């Protein structure tokens, strides 16, 4: 008999596709699911970290954004690798920075390269990897056969495939998650990752080229002089620009630019305090990203934010660049790289706005840059040179200047400045600027005579055989040509620029004339060709474009979407509360009857709705318009014959379950009906339905005779059948809920009873009178908790096996007929169109907030409610058939 019983038990286990008496949700050993990515146990830690580019990290580390201290040891670098999520606001960033400034710096240069290389495993593309090899073995060529190089090519190919996959995943997520989630999690991580691309002296080395022997061998000013970090950062910048393509210029001006301002903010970097390598890399990343922003901005927006760019980006960067008291961890190389990038950025802005606007908006910027040459000349006149101060033991000394001010001077920093602001730098910056600005430069730069003298000195010292081109090439250029006299008179006044920036106008006397055949396309691809001093139009490279308009996206932020997005990117990511501001984001019209239920899909990019009009509709949740737009349904399921009172997604097989008294299971992608389940007796209708969580495929169906049945659409008949109550005293089963683990099912009765069933054993764990009135809704939460609302105006939080409720809330005027969960909070709705938020962590009987829906944002009577937990949105259904998305 025991053997037969055991055999029967084993037969029962054959029906474990959904509800079972044993938990089968465990993964095999050696396997794991990390943030939705399948990772085997054989993966090394570094390979796991390489997947972090597309992962929404929940970890945070203040050292990632510290300005005052670099990673001192490998332990800190491991902490940095796990913290790709940016801080929530500039205040949070500054607080974390202050806490890090107290750590020691003396070991940073020994460990920074290894830490950054490990952190940026996924970012280095094939080109960057090949450059690493070139820089490591620049002086030697491999002498072995091609067979020795095959493993390297294989590694490069694998790395390229991994990088391409990661970038595609980030772009796909950026469109799928919507503007707020993308900006808060993806864009913030990318911005912080961009800084990591430039950490360490190796990342700041100029990429060697076959036609030049030194980084400053030519007189070009607006050109791409890439360092190794630029090649490493290409995929990061591409993803950042893609986010801007999706959601428009506000991403550039309201998120990227404030972060850049934070990166270059002086903070504790003045007063003789040495920069850390993280701050040094942040300066390079900030200038690189600003160039991308300027290229993508429209003319109107650029002029609007130009004062902010000048005051909050350019001037602080020049402050670090020209400071005689602030040293760079990587020495003169980092200064040279930052200097070349900065003057290229200034030249780009000058080309965009034209020389008239330069004198008005960028005079201080250009003046501060060239003032460094006068400062070094004055120090040299006082006998303060690197050689004379070599034996000085004072870390910072004060030097009086001719204007009566005292200058803080670090002797070691003076060596860096003399290597950067030398005659060669004067030559490659002053001549192009003089060509660009014309006679205006003599007004903007008071010390122009000194800079001209230094540039002439460089020309005299250059070997004529190595001097490729001294003057402008004999080609049509924007600034004209005067190459015949430039060799003897290098600073003769060039012809003025006839184009006024990228606005497409031409100056004719005192009249601005817009030509019929504008040269905007040529200007948009204007660049400096190698080996010239002037600006030569070329269309061979889009990277050197002066202007690249963002495409007009259907998801561009405007109106209410823009206002809500601006608020959300400033909210702390660690704030667990649900904030409801009653901002109308979208309306969904198509139902002709009252909305009975709404159910977001697990990805929160679509949602389902059931109505009295006997249809189920699938709606997209992508942002569109300014908040007043009405979105049509993507698909309508019209196979029901009665009013639909339940709809949900069966997550494991990605099917939709809807019920009008008959359960319909259909494919959410094609709308094909897969199976129906009718009531067994017309006198005993189906009253409640719920779906099991993944990995189960079962559906729980309750009928008017208090019987709970489990069905699986893949198998005929019933899986299990349990009677939850006997007699008419319990009433009808009004609602069902399943615990997140799928191990228990709760049934709420019209009499106020709640019955708890263990799905593993089929035993009733508990039944108790929870309310005095009809139970309207019941939901299960993590931690073996369940929440129920009743017609007796109460909302109660229970522990599964505890007799007393944890919390008991009372609604004063009307019962809570619809609610949903958001973390440790309950978001409720009533027929009086009131939205309340209750905290399950507080014992107060009153809601933490209550909002009355205005008639402007919501018309009709609230009938159903659903929370989008990731996006912090509310879906509200009404009796007039309209669904609204509010935040």
C-alpha positions in Angstrom: 0.0 0.0 0.0 2.9 2.3 0.8 4.4 1.5 -2.5 1.2 2.4 -4.3 0.9 5.6 -2.3 4.5 6.6 -3.2 3.8 5.8 -6.9 0.7 8.0 -6.8 2.8 10.8 -5.3 5.3 10.4 -8.1 2.5 10.5 -10.7 1.3 13.7 -9.1 4.7 15.3 -9.7 4.2 14.9 -13.5 1.9 17.9 -13.3 4.5 20.3 -12.0 4.5 22.7 -14.9 2.6 25.3 -12.8 1.6 24.7 -9.2 3.3 21.8 -7.6 3.8 20.3 -4.2 7.5 20.7 -4.5 9.4 23.8 -5.5 11.1 23.4 -8.8 12.2 27.0 -9.3 15.8 26.3 -8.4 18.6 26.7 -11.0 21.1 23.9 -11.6 24.4 24.3 -9.8 26.9 26.5 -11.5 24.3 28.7 -13.1 23.0 32.1 -12.1 20.9 34.9 -13.5 22.5 38.3 -12.9 20.3 41.2 -13.7 18.7 39.3 -16.5 22.0 38.2 -18.1 22.8 34.5 -18.0 26.2 34.0 -16.5 27.8 30.7 -16.0 29.9 29.9 -12.9 33.0 29.5 -15.1 33.1 33.2 -15.9 36.0 35.0 -14.3 35.3 38.1 -12.3 36.8 40.3 -15.0 34.5 38.8 -17.6 31.5 39.3 -15.3 32.5 43.0 -14.9 32.7 43.3 -18.7 28.9 42.8 -18.8 28.3 45.8 -16.6 28.1 48.4 -19.4 24.5 47.4 -20.2 23.5 46.5 -16.6 21.5 48.9 -14.4 23.8 48.9 -11.4 22.3 49.4 -8.0 25.6 49.8 -6.3 27.3 53.1 -5.8 30.7 54.2 -4.8 31.7 57.7 -3.9 35.2 57.1 -5.1 33.9 57.0 -8.7 33.1 60.7 -8.5 35.6 61.9 -5.9 37.5 65.0 -7.0 39.9 65.1 -4.1 41.3 61.5 -3.9 42.1 58.8 -6.3 41.9 55.0 -5.7 44.8 54.3 -3.3 44.7 50.5 -3.5 43.3 47.5 -5.4 40.5 47.1 -2.9 39.2 50.6 -3.8 39.5 49.8 -7.5 37.3 46.7 -6.9 34.8 49.0 -5.2 34.9 51.4 -8.1 34.3 48.6 -10.6 31.0 47.8 -9.0 29.7 51.3 -8.9 28.8 52.5 -12.4 25.7 54.2 -11.2 26.0 58.0 -10.9 25.0 60.0 -7.9 21.6 61.5 -7.8 22.4 65.2 -7.8 25.4 67.5 -7.6 24.8 67.9 -3.9 25.1 64.1 -3.4 28.2 64.1 -5.5 29.8 66.8 -3.6 29.0 65.2 -0.2 30.6 61.9 -1.4 33.6 63.8 -2.7 34.1 65.5 0.7 34.1 62.2 2.5 36.8 60.9 0.1 39.1 63.9 0.3 40.4 62.7 3.7 42.0 59.6 2.2 45.7 59.3 1.3 47.0 59.9 -2.2 50.6 58.6 -2.1 49.9 55.2 -3.8 47.5 56.4 -6.5 50.0 56.4 -9.4 51.1 52.8 -8.7 47.7 51.3 -9.0 45.6 53.6 -11.3 46.5 52.0 -14.6 45.7 48.4 -13.4 42.5 49.5 -11.8 41.2 51.4 -14.9 42.2 48.7 -17.3 40.2 46.2 -15.3 37.3 48.6 -15.0 37.1 49.4 -18.7 37.3 45.9 -20.0 34.2 46.2 -22.2 34.9 49.8 -23.3 38.2 49.2 -25.1 37.4 48.5 -28.8 39.6 46.8 -31.3 41.2 50.0 -32.3 42.0 50.9 -28.8 43.4 47.5 -28.1 45.7 47.8 -31.1 46.9 51.2 -30.0 47.7 49.7 -26.6 50.0 47.3 -28.3 51.5 50.0 -30.4 52.2 52.2 -27.4 53.7 49.3 -25.5 56.0 48.2 -28.2 56.4 51.3 -30.3 60.1 50.9 -31.0 60.1 47.3 -32.0 58.3 45.3 -34.8 57.3 41.7 -34.4 59.7 39.4 -36.2 57.8 36.2 -35.9 55.4 34.7 -38.4 51.8 35.6 -38.8 50.9 32.5 -36.7 52.0 34.4 -33.6 49.5 37.2 -34.2 46.4 34.9 -34.7 45.5 34.9 -31.0 45.6 38.6 -30.8 43.3 39.0 -33.8 41.0 36.5 -32.3 40.9 38.4 -29.0 40.3 41.7 -30.9 37.4 40.1 -32.8 35.8 38.8 -29.6 36.2 42.1 -27.9 34.7 43.9 -30.8 31.7 41.6 -30.9 31.3 42.0 -27.1 31.5 45.8 -27.4 29.1 46.0 -30.3 26.6 43.8 -28.4 26.9 45.9 -25.3 26.4 49.1 -27.2 23.3 47.7 -29.0 21.9 46.6 -25.7 22.4 50.0 -24.2 20.7 51.7 -27.2 17.8 49.2 -27.1 17.3 49.7 -23.4 17.5 53.5 -23.8 14.5 53.4 -26.1 12.6 50.7 -24.2 12.9 52.2 -20.7 11.7 55.7 -21.5 13.3 59.1 -20.8 13.2 59.1 -17.0 14.6 55.7 -16.3 17.2 56.0 -19.1 18.5 59.3 -17.7 18.5 58.2 -14.1 20.2 54.9 -14.6 21.8 54.5 -18.1 22.9 58.0 -18.9 24.3 58.6 -15.4 26.3 55.4 -15.6 27.6 56.3 -19.0 28.7 59.8 -17.9 30.7 58.3 -15.0 32.1 55.6 -17.3 33.3 58.4 -19.7 35.6 59.8 -17.0 37.1 56.3 -16.4 38.1 56.2 -20.1 40.8 58.9 -19.5 42.2 57.8 -16.1 46.0 57.2 -16.1 48.9 58.6 -18.1 48.5 55.9 -20.7 45.1 57.0 -21.7 46.3 60.6 -22.1 49.0 59.8 -24.6 48.5 61.1 -28.1 47.8 58.3 -30.7 51.0 58.1 -32.8 50.6 58.9 -36.5 52.8 58.1 -39.5 52.9 61.7 -40.7 53.9 63.4 -37.5 56.6 63.0 -34.9 55.2 65.0 -32.1 51.7 66.0 -30.9 52.3 69.7 -31.6 54.1 69.5 -34.9 51.5 71.3 -36.9 49.6 74.5 -36.5 46.1 73.1 -36.7 43.6 74.3 -34.0 40.3 72.7 -34.8 41.2 69.2 -35.5 40.9 65.8 -33.9 44.1 65.2 -32.0 43.0 62.0 -30.3 44.6 60.5 -27.2 44.2 56.9 -26.4 41.3 57.7 -24.1 39.4 59.1 -27.1 39.4 55.8 -28.8 38.4 54.0 -25.6 35.5 56.4 -25.1 34.0 56.2 -28.6 31.3 53.6 -27.7 30.4 55.5 -24.5 30.1 58.8 -26.4 28.1 57.1 -29.1 25.6 55.8 -26.6 25.3 59.2 -24.9 24.6 60.9 -28.2 22.1 58.2 -29.1 20.1 59.1 -25.9 20.1 62.7 -27.0 18.9 61.6 -30.5 16.0 59.8 -28.8 14.9 62.5 -26.4 16.2 65.7 -27.8 18.3 68.7 -26.8 17.0 68.8 -23.2 19.2 65.8 -22.5 22.2 67.8 -23.5 21.4 71.0 -21.7 19.7 69.7 -18.6 21.7 66.5 -17.8 25.0 66.4 -19.6 26.0 70.1 -19.3 25.3 70.2 -15.5 27.3 67.1 -15.0 30.2 68.6 -17.0 30.0 71.7 -14.8 30.3 69.4 -11.8 33.3 67.7 -13.3 35.2 70.9 -13.9 34.1 72.7 -10.7 37.2 73.9 -8.8 36.1 72.4 -5.5 39.1 71.6 -3.4 41.4 71.7 -6.4 42.8 75.2 -5.8 45.2 76.5 -3.2 48.1 74.3 -4.1 46.2 71.0 -3.7 47.3 68.5 -6.2 44.7 67.1 -8.5 43.9 63.4 -8.3 43.9 61.3 -11.4 40.1 61.0 -11.3 39.6 64.7 -11.5 42.3 65.0 -14.1 40.4 62.5 -16.3 37.2 64.3 -15.6 38.6 67.5 -17.1 39.5 65.6 -20.3 36.1 63.8 -20.4 34.3 67.1 -19.8 36.0 68.9 -22.7 35.4 66.0 -25.0 31.7 65.7 -24.2 31.3 69.5 -24.5 32.6 69.3 -28.0 29.9 66.7 -28.8 27.3 68.9 -27.2 28.2 72.0 -29.1 28.1 70.1 -32.4 24.6 68.8 -31.7 23.1 72.0 -30.5 21.0 74.2 -32.7 22.1 77.8 -33.3 19.4 79.2 -31.0 20.1 76.8 -28.2 23.9 77.4 -28.4 23.5 81.1 -28.1 21.1 80.7 -25.2 23.5 78.5 -23.2 26.8 80.0 -24.4 27.2 82.2 -21.2 26.7 79.0 -19.1 29.3 77.1 -21.2 31.7 80.0 -20.9 31.3 80.6 -17.1 30.8 77.0 -15.9 32.9 75.0 -18.3 35.6 76.9 -20.2 36.7 79.3 -17.5 37.1 76.6 -14.8 39.0 74.4 -17.2 41.3 77.2 -18.1 41.7 77.9 -14.4 43.1 74.4 -13.9 45.1 74.5 -17.1 46.9 77.8 -16.4 47.1 77.6 -12.6 50.8 77.7 -11.3 49.7 76.1 -8.0 47.8 73.0 -9.2 49.8 70.1 -10.5 48.5 67.3 -12.7 49.2 63.7 -11.6 50.3 62.8 -15.1 52.5 65.9 -15.4 52.9 68.0 -18.5 51.4 65.3 -20.8 48.0 65.7 -19.3 48.3 69.4 -19.5 49.2 69.3 -23.1 46.3 67.0 -23.9 43.9 69.2 -22.0 45.3 72.3 -23.7 44.9 70.9 -27.2 41.3 69.8 -26.5 40.4 73.1 -24.9 41.6 75.3 -27.7 39.9 73.0 -30.1 36.7 73.4 -28.2 37.1 77.2 -28.1 37.8 77.2 -31.9 34.7 75.1 -32.5 32.5 77.6 -30.7 34.1 80.5 -32.5 33.5 78.9 -35.8 29.9 78.2 -34.8 29.0 81.7 -33.6 31.2 83.9 -35.8 33.7 86.6 -34.8 31.0 89.2 -33.9 29.7 87.0 -31.1 33.2 85.9 -30.0 34.1 89.4 -29.0 30.8 89.7 -27.1 30.7 86.3 -25.3 34.1 84.7 -25.4 36.5 87.6 -24.8 37.3 86.5 -21.2 37.9 82.9 -22.3 40.3 83.7 -25.0 42.0 86.4 -22.9 42.5 84.0 -20.0 44.1 81.4 -22.2 46.7 83.7 -23.7 47.3 85.4 -20.3 49.3 82.3 -19.3 52.1 83.3 -21.7 52.4 86.7 -20.0 52.4 85.1 -16.6 55.3 82.8 -17.5 57.2 85.7 -19.1 56.8 87.8 -15.9 58.0 85.0 -13.7 61.0 84.6 -16.0 61.8 88.3 -15.8 61.8 87.9 -12.0 64.4 85.1 -12.3 61.8 82.4 -11.3 62.5 79.5 -13.6 62.4 75.8 -13.2 66.2 75.7 -12.9 66.4 78.4 -10.3 63.6 76.9 -8.2 64.9 73.3 -8.5 66.5 73.4 -5.1 63.6 75.2 -3.4 62.1 73.0 -0.6 59.0 75.2 -0.1 56.0 73.4 -1.6 54.0 76.6 -2.4 55.4 80.1 -2.4 53.8 83.4 -3.0 55.2 85.6 -5.7 54.3 89.3 -6.1 53.2 90.3 -9.6 53.4 93.7 -11.4 49.7 94.4 -10.6 50.3 94.1 -6.9 48.7 90.7 -6.4 50.4 87.7 -4.8 50.5 84.6 -6.9 50.6 81.1 -5.3 53.4 79.2 -7.1 54.4 75.6 -6.9 57.9 75.1 -8.3 57.1 71.7 -9.6 54.0 73.0 -11.5 56.1 75.7 -13.1 58.0 73.0 -15.0 54.7 71.8 -16.4 53.6 75.2 -17.4 56.8 75.9 -19.2 56.5 72.7 -21.2 52.9 73.5 -22.2 52.9 77.2 -22.8 56.0 77.4 -24.9 56.7 79.1 -28.2 55.3 76.1 -30.1 52.0 76.3 -28.3 51.9 80.1 -29.0 52.4 79.4 -32.7 49.8 76.7 -33.1 47.1 78.7 -31.2 47.7 82.3 -32.0 48.0 82.1 -35.8 44.7 80.2 -36.4 42.9 82.4 -33.9 44.2 85.5 -35.7 43.0 84.0 -38.9 39.6 83.2 -37.4 39.0 86.5 -35.6 40.9 88.9 -37.8 41.7 92.3 -36.2 39.4 91.5 -33.3 42.1 89.3 -31.7 44.2 92.4 -31.0 41.3 93.7 -28.9 40.5 90.5 -27.2 44.1 89.5 -26.4 45.9 92.5 -24.8 49.3 90.6 -24.8 49.1 89.8 -28.5 52.5 91.3 -29.1 54.2 88.9 -26.7 52.4 85.9 -28.2 53.4 87.0 -31.7 57.0 87.3 -30.5 56.9 83.8 -29.1 55.3 82.4 -32.2 58.0 84.1 -34.3 60.6 82.5 -32.1 59.2 79.1 -32.8 59.3 79.7 -36.5 63.0 80.7 -36.3 63.8 77.5 -34.4 62.0 75.2 -36.7 64.2 73.4 -39.2 63.0 74.6 -42.7 63.3 71.0 -44.0 60.8 69.8 -41.4 58.5 72.8 -41.8 55.8 71.4 -44.0 53.7 74.6 -44.6 54.3 77.9 -42.9 51.5 79.9 -44.4 48.0 79.1 -45.6 47.6 76.7 -48.5 46.7 78.1 -51.8 43.2 76.8 -51.6 39.9 78.5 -51.1 39.4 78.7 -47.4 37.0 80.4 -45.0 39.6 82.9 -43.8 41.0 83.7 -47.2 44.7 83.1 -48.2 47.7 85.2 -47.7 50.3 82.5 -47.9 52.9 84.3 -50.0 53.6 86.8 -47.3 53.1 84.7 -44.2 56.6 83.2 -44.4 58.2 86.6 -44.0 55.3 88.4 -42.1 53.6 85.6 -40.2 51.2 87.9 -38.4 50.0 90.1 -41.2 46.3 90.7 -41.0 44.4 88.0 -42.9 41.2 88.6 -44.8 38.2 88.6 -42.6 35.8 85.7 -42.5 32.8 86.4 -44.7 30.7 83.8 -43.0 29.0 84.6 -39.7 29.3 81.3 -38.0 27.0 78.5 -39.0 24.0 80.8 -39.3 24.4 80.9 -43.1 24.6 84.6 -43.4 27.2 86.7 -45.3 28.5 90.1 -44.4 28.3 92.6 -47.2 29.4 95.9 -45.9 27.1 96.8 -43.0 24.4 94.5 -44.4 23.8 90.8 -43.5 22.8 89.0 -46.6 21.6 85.4 -46.7 22.7 83.9 -50.0 20.4 81.8 -52.2 22.9 78.9 -52.3 24.0 78.8 -48.7 27.2 77.1 -47.7 25.9 75.5 -44.6 26.6 72.0 -45.9 30.2 72.9 -46.5 30.5 74.7 -43.1 28.9 71.7 -41.4 31.8 69.6 -42.5 34.5 72.2 -42.2 37.8 70.9 -40.8 41.5 71.5 -40.8 43.5 69.2 -43.0 46.8 68.0 -41.6 49.9 70.0 -42.2 48.1 73.4 -42.7 47.7 76.5 -40.6 44.3 77.5 -41.9 40.8 76.1 -42.0 40.3 74.0 -45.1 36.8 72.9 -46.0 36.5 69.1 -46.3 33.7 66.6 -46.3 35.8 63.5 -45.7 35.1 63.1 -42.0 31.8 63.6 -40.1 33.7 63.7 -36.8 35.0 67.1 -37.6 31.6 68.6 -38.3 30.8 72.0 -36.9 27.1 71.3 -36.6 25.1 68.1 -36.8 21.4 68.7 -36.1 19.6 66.2 -33.9 16.9 64.3 -35.8 13.3 65.1 -35.0 12.4 62.1 -32.8 8.8 61.2 -32.0 9.9 60.7 -28.4 11.4 64.1 -28.1 10.8 65.6 -24.6 8.4 68.6 -24.5 5.5 70.0 -22.5 4.5 67.9 -19.5 7.0 65.1 -20.4 9.8 67.6 -20.2 8.7 69.1 -16.9 8.3 65.7 -15.3 11.7 64.5 -16.7 13.4 67.6 -15.4 12.0 66.9 -11.9 12.9 63.2 -12.0 16.5 63.5 -12.9 17.0 65.6 -9.8 15.4 63.1 -7.4 17.6 60.8 -5.4 17.8 57.3 -6.7 17.7 56.1 -3.1 14.4 57.8 -2.3 11.9 54.9 -1.7 8.8 57.0 -1.6 6.2 57.3 -4.3 5.7 60.9 -5.3 2.5 61.8 -7.1 2.5 65.2 -8.7 -0.7 64.8 -10.9 1.2 65.5 -14.1 -0.8 64.2 -17.1 1.6 62.5 -19.5 -0.6 60.5 -21.9 -4.2 59.5 -22.6 -5.3 56.3 -24.2 -8.7 56.3 -25.9 -10.4 53.5 -27.8 -12.7 51.7 -25.3 -16.4 52.4 -25.6 -17.2 51.1 -22.1 -16.0 51.5 -18.6 -12.5 50.3 -17.8 -12.7 47.2 -15.5 -9.0 46.4 -15.2 -5.5 47.6 -16.3 -2.4 45.4 -16.2 1.2 46.6 -17.2 3.4 44.1 -18.8 6.5 43.2 -16.8 8.7 45.3 -19.1 6.5 48.3 -18.5 6.7 49.3 -22.2 3.1 48.1 -22.9 0.0 47.5 -20.8 -3.3 45.7 -21.2 -6.8 46.9 -20.4 -10.2 45.1 -20.1 -13.5 46.9 -20.5 -17.3 46.5 -20.5 -17.1 46.8 -24.3 -16.1 43.1 -24.4 -12.5 43.9 -25.7 -9.0 43.7 -24.4 -6.6 46.2 -25.8 -2.8 46.4 -25.8 -1.3 49.9 -25.5 2.3 51.3 -25.9 3.8 53.2 -23.0 6.4 55.1 -24.9 6.5 58.9 -24.3 4.8 60.8 -27.1 3.8 64.4 -27.5 3.6 67.0 -24.7 1.1 65.3 -22.4 -2.1 66.2 -24.3 -1.7 63.5 -27.0 -4.1 60.6 -27.2 -2.5 57.3 -28.1 -4.4 54.6 -30.1 -4.2 50.9 -29.1 -1.6 48.7 -30.7 -3.8 45.7 -30.8 -7.5 44.9 -29.9 -8.6 41.4 -28.8 -12.4 41.1 -29.5 -13.1 37.4 -28.9 -14.9 37.9 -25.6 -18.8 37.8 -25.5 -19.3 39.6 -22.1 -17.7 42.3 -20.1 -14.0 41.6 -19.4 -13.3 41.9 -15.6 -9.8 40.4 -15.5 -6.7 40.6 -17.7 -3.0 39.9 -16.9 0.1 38.6 -18.4 1.3 35.0 -17.8 4.9 35.9 -17.7 6.6 32.5 -18.2 5.2 31.8 -21.7 4.5 35.5 -22.5 0.8 34.9 -23.0 -2.2 37.0 -22.0 -5.0 35.7 -19.7 -8.3 37.5 -19.8 -11.7 36.5 -18.4 -15.4 37.5 -19.0 -16.7 34.4 -17.2 -14.7 32.3 -19.7 -10.9 32.3 -19.4 -9.2 33.1 -22.6 -5.4 32.4 -23.1 -4.0 34.1 -26.2 -0.7 35.1 -27.7 0.2 38.8 -26.9 2.2 39.2 -30.1 -0.2 37.7 -32.7 -3.5 37.8 -30.8 -4.1 34.1 -31.6 -6.4 32.3 -29.2 -4.6 29.4 -27.6 -7.2 27.9 -25.2 -10.4 28.7 -23.4 -11.7 27.4 -20.1 -15.4 27.7 -19.4 -17.2 27.3 -16.1 -18.1 23.7 -15.4 -21.6 24.6 -14.5 -23.6 27.6 -15.8 -25.0 28.0 -12.3 -21.5 28.3 -10.8 -19.7 31.1 -12.8 -16.1 32.0 -12.6 -15.7 34.9 -10.1 -11.9 35.5 -9.9 -8.7 34.7 -11.8 -5.0 35.1 -11.2 -1.8 34.0 -12.8 1.2 32.3 -11.2 4.6 34.0 -11.2 7.4 32.7 -13.4 8.7 30.0 -13.8 5.2 28.5 -13.4 2.7 28.3 -16.3 -0.5 27.8 -14.2 -3.6 29.9 -13.9 -5.7 29.9 -10.7 -9.5 30.1 -11.3 -12.1 30.5 -8.5 -15.8 29.8 -9.0 -18.9 30.7 -7.1 -18.9 27.3 -5.3 -15.7 28.3 -3.4 -13.6 25.9 -5.4 -10.1 26.9 -6.6 -8.9 25.2 -9.7 -5.5 25.3 -11.4 -5.1 24.9 -15.2 -2.2 24.8 -17.6 -2.8 25.8 -21.2 -0.3 23.3 -22.4 -2.3 20.3 -21.0 -6.0 19.3 -21.2 -8.2 19.2 -18.1 -7.4 20.5 -14.6 -4.1 20.3 -12.8 -5.5 20.6 -9.2 -8.8 21.4 -7.5 -9.2 22.5 -3.9 -12.3 23.5 -2.0 -11.6 26.5 0.1 -14.9 26.8 2.1 -18.1 25.0 2.6 -21.5 26.4 3.1 -23.0 29.7 2.1 -21.7 31.6 5.1 -18.3 32.3 3.4 -19.9 33.8 0.4 -18.3 34.2 -3.1 -14.6 34.4 -3.8 -14.2 38.0 -4.9 -10.5 38.2 -5.6 -7.3 36.1 -5.7 -3.6 36.8 -5.1 -0.5 34.8 -5.3 2.7 35.3 -3.3 5.8 36.4 -5.3 7.3 33.0 -4.7 4.2 31.1 -5.9 4.1 29.0 -2.8 0.7 30.3 -1.5 -2.6 31.6 -2.9 -4.9 34.0 -1.0 -8.6 34.1 -1.6 -10.8 37.0 -0.5 -14.5 36.3 0.1 -17.6 38.5 0.0 -18.1 37.8 3.7 -14.8 39.4 4.6 -13.0 36.0 5.1 -9.5 35.4 3.7 -8.2 31.9 3.1 -4.5 31.1 2.7 -3.7 27.9 0.6 -0.2 26.3 0.5 0.3 25.3 -3.2 3.1 22.8 -2.3 0.9 20.7 -0.1 -2.6 21.7 -1.1 -3.4 22.4 2.6 -5.3 25.4 3.9 -2.7 27.2 6.1 -5.1 29.7 7.6 -8.6 31.1 7.3 -9.8 34.1 9.3 -12.4 36.9 9.2 -10.3 39.8 8.1 -13.0 42.4 7.4 -16.5 43.2 8.3 -17.5 43.9 4.7 -17.0 42.5 1.2 -13.3 42.2 0.3 -12.7 44.4 -2.8 -9.1 43.6 -3.6 -6.2 41.6 -2.2 -2.5 41.6 -3.1 0.6 39.8 -1.9 4.0 41.3 -1.2 7.5 40.2 -0.3 8.1 39.0 3.2 5.0 36.8 3.4 2.8 39.9 3.6 -0.6 40.5 2.1 -2.8 43.6 1.8 -6.5 43.6 1.6 -9.2 46.3 1.2 -12.8 46.1 2.0 -16.2 47.8 1.6 -16.0 48.6 5.3 -13.5 51.4 4.4 -10.5 49.6 5.8 -7.1 48.7 4.3 -5.2 46.1 6.3 -1.7 44.7 6.1 -1.2 41.1 7.3 1.5 38.6 7.9 0.5 35.3 6.5 0.6 33.3 9.7 0.0 36.1 12.3 -3.4 36.6 13.7 -3.1 40.3 14.3 -2.7 42.8 11.4 0.5 44.7 11.1 -1.2 47.9 10.0 -4.9 48.9 9.8 -5.8 52.0 7.8 -9.3 53.5 7.6 -10.7 55.6 4.8 -13.0 58.3 6.2 -15.4 58.9 3.3 -15.3 56.0 0.8 -13.9 52.5 0.5 -10.7 51.8 -1.3 -11.7 49.8 -4.3 -8.4 49.8 -6.2 -4.8 49.8 -5.0 -1.4 48.7 -6.1 2.0 48.3 -4.4 5.2 50.4 -4.8 8.0 49.0 -2.6 6.9 49.4 1.0 4.0 51.7 0.1 0.4 51.1 -1.0 -1.0 53.5 -3.7 -4.8 53.6 -3.4 -7.7 55.0 -5.4 -11.3 55.6 -4.5 -14.5 56.4 -6.4 -14.2 60.0 -5.2 -11.1 60.2 -7.5 -8.7 60.5 -4.6 -5.2 59.0 -4.8 -3.6 58.1 -1.4 -0.2 56.7 -0.5 0.1 54.6 2.7 3.4 53.4 4.2 3.7 49.8 5.4 6.6 50.8 7.6 4.7 53.4 9.7 2.0 52.6 12.2 0.0 55.8 11.4 -3.6 55.1 10.3 -3.5 58.1 8.0 -2.0 58.1 4.5 1.3 59.9 4.0 -0.2 61.8 1.1 -3.7 62.3 -0.4 -4.4 63.9 -3.8 -7.7 64.8 -5.3 -7.6 64.3 -9.1 -8.4 67.5 -10.9 -11.0 67.5 -13.7 -8.4 68.8 -16.1 -6.2 65.8 -15.6 -8.8 63.1 -15.1 -12.5 63.0 -16.1 -15.1 60.5 -15.0 -15.0 58.1 -12.1 -11.9 56.1 -11.2 -12.5 52.4 -11.8 -9.1 50.8 -11.9 -5.5 51.6 -11.0 -2.0 50.2 -11.6 1.5 51.4 -10.7 4.5 51.2 -13.0 7.1 50.7 -10.3 10.2 51.2 -12.4 9.0 54.4 -14.1 7.0 55.7 -11.0 3.9 56.3 -13.1 0.2 55.6 -12.5 -2.3 54.1 -14.9 -5.8 55.2 -14.1 -8.9 53.8 -15.8 -12.3 55.6 -15.8 -15.9 54.7 -16.4 -15.9 56.7 -19.6 -13.5 54.3 -21.3 -10.4 56.6 -21.2 -7.2 55.6 -19.5 -4.7 58.2 -18.4 -1.0 58.0 -17.5 -0.1 60.3 -14.7 3.0 61.0 -12.6 
